[in-house]
Amino acid sequence: MPISRPVCQRLEKTAREAAAHSYSPYSRFKVGAAVLGGSGKVYAGCNVENASYGLCNCAERTAIFSAIAAGERQINAVVIYTPTTEPTLPCGACRQVIHEFGPAATVIALGKGRARIETTLETLLPAAFGPGDLQRPRR
Ligand code: THU
């Protein structure tokens, strides 16, 4: 899903700003994300950790769940920002969650440096399991 330059810049700014809200006292690894919904609206997310470590939520999923809660059902792009030298791509769980709503989504990862990764969900999660694999029982 190709994304225009101005929209891309808006997504990148949103992801950068969202990282400032990261609640990550345990890992000290700040992540910000921005999602482009099918409506054209942009949704922000950050990672939210918990003293019960297994309950930590990634920035991408925070942003996706906000988009879904706002009524979106399609995701066209996900941008991830980490204040590290190299960009960080989404973890496996987030790839699967992106797939549910954006199997053709563009995924962009940015760090503090010049490096930038632009790829697709299909590249990051080939041969994915998805909604189409669930056979509905006949009545
Ligand atoms: N994290 C994300 O927010 N997104 C990813 O794709 C990878 C990991 C967060 C989860 C946790 O708060 C911290 O980074 C360290 O794993």
Residues whose N, C-alpha, C, O or C-beta is under 5 A from the ligand:
A	BS01	THU	S24 S27 F29 V31 N47 E49 C56 N57 C58 A59 E60 L89 P90 C91 C94
